């Protein structure tokens, strides 16, 4: 079994550079929705000390002073560039799994007989760079977890070809020795604390513990990770992407919100958007959560963060039912006297739209379900006229504050790149 | 297909077996004499774009390439996967800007406008020229 992971180098920043030749070798950062924090940066920006997730206001001054270029996120453009890269990969490798907007796993098993995998990867890399302008790294290894490690080795060792093949035990061992546990795929902050306090600091340390022990002491998920680090293959390349397990619509506000009359319409907007996404996935949910949060950066002001989960008797994807749940949730967590900076809606506990589950007991207020009606609304809302629900904020459909977005170079006739 | 008139039938005494027969012949109607010759309609995308993942559209500004049929505001189809050769029309980056010109590799490499009002652009030492892709078509709207 041989797997390759293709990882686009600082993807959003690389996209921004494609049609801006003047930004070659310049520091670039891309901000989250609402320009809250840095979600991507070029290596030049990294050298300036920019790190993932840092709030923009904290680094803005020195960054701009050093002639850095900042962009609001432009997902229409990134999505198109991502599709191009994935398309090229699918043209070369029969089995690929798009793992995220900037990563894909490739099944190299079928190619093994006919190609030198390292040369083949170098060829794909230069082709993607030439065809799309996006630089990629390619890590080749016996399984997915190790291919992730290969990618972080390329970064750590700054390998100029951006391709690394962990083909033998010695190389794998060496890479594991240099991988701190928090860099292992699937190891989060909490697990990292557990492991380091148990004296397990590197991926190599982890491989020395028996998988059975890991399973009883930690989890079956970590056991699988350990097995993969030891070279076994536990995770397969999934051609079909599983349908989502939760939908989150959440945003930081442009301005702080402290009254219910302003907050509710914003939360309704999130609920409407979340319900739309749910229907496009052909799913229903039976749990709606609402959360509100003050800004952790404004320490002088009182802080409040709370989440409320509303369980539904009958799964639904009807916006009206989700709006009712959202209101219920918001009413129970909203408190006067706080400057809220962020809110959101989370939908989960999904079931397929077509399978109807009846609850054992009659739902006292059996929700109105009208899929046909909702589908009509969805169709209308793809056009320019919009249908809103009464509790929505129609003036500013999203409270986004984005003013540094690059043109939609590849998806809008009016915003094509210009040449002289 | 030939359709025979089989007589009037009322709903009450319609023999079961007649139903599919009746449905079928009426449903099919007369086949279009063109049905054997149906081709998919002309697709401009297919005609103009060979490699979608590597093709970008850009908008031309100015008249420097008027001689090649590229007028101001024309949409250019740029294929990054086609290697340019002598005389190819290319999009290149020069000093941090995009330009569209004809690439001349001999006698001396330069970017040649297709309009006598514009001088050729020679690449000086220290200047960086990068060919982005080959222009395969221009769409001028009237």
Interface residues (C-beta under 8 A of the other chain):
Chain A: X19 X21 X22 X24 X84 X85 X87 X88 X91 X127 X130 X131 X132 X133 X409 X410 X416 X417 X418 X419 X420
Chain B: X51 X52 X53 X54 X56 X57 X58 X59 X60 X61 X62 X64 X75 X76 X80 X81 X91 X93 X96 X97 X98 X99 X100 X130 X132
